[in-house]
Structures are given as structure tokens and as C-alpha cells.
Amino acid sequence: MKIRQRILPGIGPIYDAFVTSLPFLSAIQFLTILALFYENIKDYLVPIFPWITFTMFIATAASILVGIMILVYKFLLPSVWTFRGKQLYGFESELLNEIRALRKEVQEMKKEDKE
């Protein structure tokens, strides 16, 4: 089943700017949540692991985040870009039309050279 898609003028740039800015907002939220989480569990965590400081807690969380980023880069991004590439060919974009026209010109030039 093919789901029909529509192009809405102006929505793409707004959405792209919003999505591009989200990681910065998420980083601030992530650090705030980590600080609150550490403060809430500190009384339970320090008696068991007295060497865990706030800096150590943040470093551990950052290490986990780097591991997740590596997994996303290695496995998720190739799939996302493959999907986006297929989406590009589903619509008649100006760039795609220009590439097709140039390809046709090159083929015609090759034919003329052979003759």
C-alpha cells in the first residue's frame, strides 16, 4: 500500500529549523535531569559507592551517551539516508530534473563521439 504524500510550501524550512535546534535543547534538558537525578539518589548511592562524585556521575552518563551516538552513527544513519534517498526520487525536484537532463546530454555527447 502506497501512502500518498503532499508538499506543503513553507512547512519544510520551519520543520527543518525546528528539528535542527532540538539537539541543543535536549542537551540542556539532559544535563538538568542528570543533576536532579544525582541529587535524588545521592543519599542511597554514596553509602554503597562512596567514590562516586557528581563529576564521576556525569562522566559515566557522558560515556553511555557516546556509546549510543556510535551505535546511531554505525547502524541508524545509513538506514535513514537510504530512506531519504528513495524519497528524493519519489518527487520531481528541480535538482533531480537537472541531473536527469545532464545525464541525457552526456549520453548524447557519447553517441556523437562514437559516430
C-alpha positions in Angstrom: 0.0 0.0 0.0 1.4 3.4 -1.0 0.6 6.3 1.2 0.1 9.5 -0.8 2.3 12.4 0.2 1.8 16.1 -0.3 4.2 19.0 -0.5 3.2 22.0 1.7 5.1 25.2 0.8 6.9 26.8 3.8 6.4 23.9 6.2 9.7 22.1 5.2 12.1 25.0 6.2 10.2 25.6 9.5 10.3 21.9 10.4 14.0 21.6 9.4 15.0 24.6 11.6 13.0 23.2 14.5 14.4 19.7 14.2 17.9 21.0 13.8 17.7 23.1 17.0 16.3 20.2 19.1 19.6 18.5 20.0 20.8 21.7 21.7 17.6 21.9 23.8 17.9 18.2 24.5 21.4 18.6 25.8 20.4 21.3 28.3 17.4 19.2 29.4 19.6 16.1 29.7 22.2 17.8 31.9 19.4 19.3 34.1 17.7 15.9 34.5 21.1 14.2 35.3 21.8 16.8 38.0 18.3 16.3 39.6 18.6 12.5 39.3 22.0 12.6 41.1 20.7 14.8 43.9 17.7 12.4 44.4 19.8 9.2 44.5 22.9 10.6 46.2 21.8 9.6 49.7 21.3 6.0 48.5 24.3 5.8 46.2 27.1 7.3 48.3 26.9 4.7 51.1 27.3 1.9 48.6 29.7 3.7 46.3 31.4 6.4 48.3 33.9 7.2 45.4 31.1 8.4 43.1 31.1 12.2 42.9 28.9 14.4 40.7 31.7 14.7 38.2 32.1 10.9 38.0 28.3 10.5 37.6 28.3 13.0 34.7 31.4 11.3 33.1 29.6 7.9 33.3 26.5 9.3 31.7 28.6 11.0 29.0 30.3 7.7 28.3 27.0 6.0 27.8 25.8 8.8 25.6 29.0 8.5 23.4 28.3 4.7 23.1 24.7 5.4 21.9 26.0 8.0 19.4 28.4 5.5 18.0 25.6 2.9 17.6 23.4 5.5 15.9 26.2 6.6 13.5 27.1 3.0 12.7 23.6 1.5 12.2 20.8 4.0 12.2 22.2 6.8 9.9 22.9 4.6 6.9 19.3 3.4 7.0 17.9 6.9 7.4 19.9 8.2 4.4 18.9 5.2 2.3 15.3 6.0 3.1 15.7 9.7 2.3 17.5 8.9 -1.0 14.5 6.8 -2.0 12.2 9.7 -1.0 14.1 12.1 -3.2 13.4 10.0 -6.3 9.7 9.9 -5.4 9.2 13.6 -6.2 10.1 15.7 -9.1 12.7 18.0 -7.6 14.5 20.7 -9.6 17.9 19.2 -8.8 16.8 15.7 -9.8 15.4 17.0 -13.1 18.6 18.9 -13.8 20.7 15.8 -13.1 18.5 13.8 -15.5 18.9 16.4 -18.2 22.7 16.5 -17.8 22.8 12.7 -17.9 20.8 12.8 -21.2 23.2 15.4 -22.6 26.2 13.3 -21.7 24.7 10.2 -23.3 24.0 12.2 -26.5 27.6 13.5 -26.5 29.0 10.0 -26.1 26.8 8.9 -29.1 28.2 11.7 -31.2 31.8 10.8 -30.3 31.2 7.2 -31.3 30.0 8.3 -34.8 
